[in-house]
């Protein structure tokens, strides 16, 4: 499996495209919000001859869903996320103008992903793992064969997702990271929703919020 990342929108959000030799692909958290960013994502998919088959959201805060409608309209593919993110996504149009996105296009789920569900594309499969706390239905997508995890806004290099947004809860996130993410092998690489990648093993030791010598 191959991974391509993009950094989009003023929130510096990481968008991911996963694909393999079959050219089937999934797009995760499309944050593209203007013509240039949409063109960058579209041109990459076209240049690689990829065929997107699913659109996945780790969670549905505005910075991760700005490109949902664009991807759905461009490729006529289904949007999947956890059911507890549905009210989060439905609330975005009301506040999008306040964040500088007056032309936000709405999208809605074609399928609700269950905790532990296996998501297939090409010859690959991702396991959905519920890691709530940053948002109520936050999922991470784990590719066991390549030891890659698309972590959204759960675990960052040296940090964790914020919990002061509606639906967030600090204790829930801390416990979910320790019990669910830290159950993955130490050499799993976490590709987060913002910033550089890290590994489970490094964060177990050094993360100041959930690591061995946590300070907060």
C-alpha positions in Angstrom: 0.0 0.0 0.0 1.1 3.5 -0.8 0.3 6.8 1.1 0.3 10.3 -0.2 -0.3 13.2 2.2 -1.3 16.8 1.5 -1.5 19.8 3.9 -4.5 22.0 3.3 -6.4 25.0 4.5 -5.5 27.6 7.2 -5.6 24.9 9.9 -2.7 23.1 8.2 -4.8 19.9 8.1 -3.3 16.6 6.7 -5.3 14.9 4.0 -4.4 11.4 2.9 -4.8 9.2 -0.2 -4.1 5.5 0.2 -3.8 3.2 -2.8 -2.2 0.1 -4.1 -1.2 -1.7 -7.3 -4.9 -2.1 -8.3 -5.1 1.7 -8.5 -8.1 1.6 -6.2 -7.9 4.4 -3.6 -9.5 5.9 -0.5 -9.4 9.6 0.4 -9.3 10.4 4.1 -10.2 13.8 5.6 -10.1 16.0 2.5 -9.4 19.5 3.8 -9.0 21.2 0.4 -11.0 24.4 0.5 -10.1 26.4 -2.6 -9.5 25.9 -6.3 -5.7 25.5 -5.9 -6.0 22.9 -3.2 -8.7 21.0 -4.9 -6.6 21.1 -8.1 -3.6 19.7 -6.3 -5.5 16.7 -4.9 -7.4 16.1 -8.2 -4.2 16.3 -10.3 -2.4 13.8 -8.1 -5.2 11.3 -8.3 -5.3 11.8 -12.1 -1.6 11.6 -12.6 -1.4 8.3 -10.8 -4.4 6.8 -12.6 -6.2 6.2 -9.3 -9.8 5.3 -8.9 -11.2 6.5 -5.6 -13.7 4.1 -4.2 -14.4 5.5 -0.7 -14.2 8.8 1.2 -13.5 8.4 4.9 -13.6 10.9 7.7 -11.7 10.2 11.0 -14.0 12.8 12.4 -16.1 15.7 11.1 -14.7 19.0 12.4 -14.6 21.7 9.7 -10.9 21.5 8.8 -11.3 17.8 8.0 -14.4 18.0 5.9 -14.0 21.1 3.7 -13.4 19.0 0.6 -16.0 16.3 1.3 -18.5 17.6 -1.3 -15.8 18.2 -3.8 -14.6 14.6 -3.6 -18.1 13.1 -3.6 -19.1 15.2 -6.6 -15.8 14.5 -8.5 -15.8 10.7 -8.1 -19.4 9.8 -7.1 -18.1 7.8 -4.1 -19.7 7.1 -0.7 -18.8 9.0 2.4 -18.2 6.9 5.5 -17.7 8.0 9.2 -18.9 7.0 12.7 -22.6 7.7 13.5 -21.6 9.9 16.5 -20.0 12.3 14.1 -23.2 13.0 12.3 -24.3 15.9 14.5 -20.8 17.3 14.3 -20.9 17.4 10.5 -24.4 18.8 10.4 -23.4 21.7 12.6 -20.6 22.8 10.3 -22.7 25.0 7.8 -23.9 27.2 10.7 -20.4 28.2 11.8 -18.4 27.8 8.6 -18.8 31.5 7.6 -17.4 32.6 10.9 -14.2 30.7 10.1 -13.9 32.3 6.7 -15.6 29.6 4.6 -18.9 31.2 3.4 -19.3 28.8 0.5 -19.0 25.6 2.5 -20.8 22.7 0.7 -22.7 20.2 2.8 -22.2 16.5 2.6 -23.8 13.5 4.5 -23.0 9.9 5.3 -23.7 7.0 3.0 -22.5 4.6 5.6 -21.8 4.7 9.4 -18.6 2.9 10.3 -18.7 0.7 13.4 -15.9 0.2 15.8 -13.7 -2.7 14.6 -15.2 -2.6 11.1 -12.9 -3.7 8.2 -12.8 -1.3 5.3 -11.7 -2.8 2.0 -10.3 -1.2 -1.1 -8.2 -2.8 -3.8 -6.2 -5.6 -2.1 -6.0 -3.7 1.1 -8.0 -3.5 4.3 -8.1 -0.9 7.1 -9.5 -1.6 10.6 -11.5 1.2 12.1 -10.8 1.8 15.8 -12.9 4.1 17.9 -10.7 6.6 19.8 -13.2 9.2 21.2 -12.4 12.3 23.2 -11.4 14.9 20.6 -14.8 14.3 19.2 -17.4 11.8 20.2 -17.1 9.4 17.2 -13.5 9.8 16.3 -12.0 6.8 14.4 -8.5 5.9 13.4 -7.8 3.7 10.5 -5.1 1.0 11.0 -3.4 -0.8 8.1 -1.9 -3.8 9.9 0.1 -5.1 6.9 2.2 -1.9 6.7 1.9 -0.9 10.3 0.4 2.5 9.4 -2.3 4.3 11.4 -4.2 7.3 10.1 -4.8 8.9 13.5 -6.7 12.1 12.8 -6.7 14.4 15.8 -6.0 11.8 18.6 -2.3 11.5 19.0 0.3 13.9 17.7 4.1 14.0 17.9 4.5 15.2 21.4 0.9 16.1 21.9 -2.7 15.0 21.8 -5.9 16.4 20.2 -7.6 19.3 21.9 -10.7 18.5 23.9 -12.3 21.9 24.4 -14.5 21.7 21.4 -18.2 20.6 21.5 -18.3 16.8 22.1 -14.7 16.7 23.4 -13.7 15.2 26.7 -10.1 15.1 28.1 -10.4 12.0 30.3 -12.1 10.1 27.5 -9.3 10.9 25.0 -6.5 10.1 27.4 -8.0 6.8 28.3 -8.8 5.9 24.7 -5.2 6.7 23.6 -3.8 4.5 26.3 -6.2 1.7 26.0 -6.8 1.6 22.2 -3.9 3.3 20.3 -1.2 2.1 22.7 -2.4 -1.4 22.2 -0.9 -1.3 18.7 2.7 -2.4 18.1 5.4 0.1 19.1 6.6 0.3 15.5 3.3 1.4 14.1 3.7 4.8 12.4 0.9 7.3 13.2 0.0 9.8 10.5 -1.9 12.5 12.3 -4.4 15.1 11.3 -1.8 17.9 11.8 2.0 18.0 11.8 4.6 15.2 11.3 4.2 11.5 11.7 5.4 9.7 14.9 5.3 6.1 16.2 3.3 4.4 19.0 6.5 3.4 20.8 8.0 6.9 20.8 4.8 8.5 22.2 4.4 5.8 24.8 7.7 7.0 26.3 8.0 10.7 25.5 4.5 12.1 25.1 3.9 14.7 27.9 0.2 13.9 28.1 0.0 10.1 27.8 3.6 8.9 27.8 5.5 7.0 30.5 6.7 10.2 32.1 3.6 12.3 31.4 3.8 15.8 32.9 0.2 17.0 32.4 
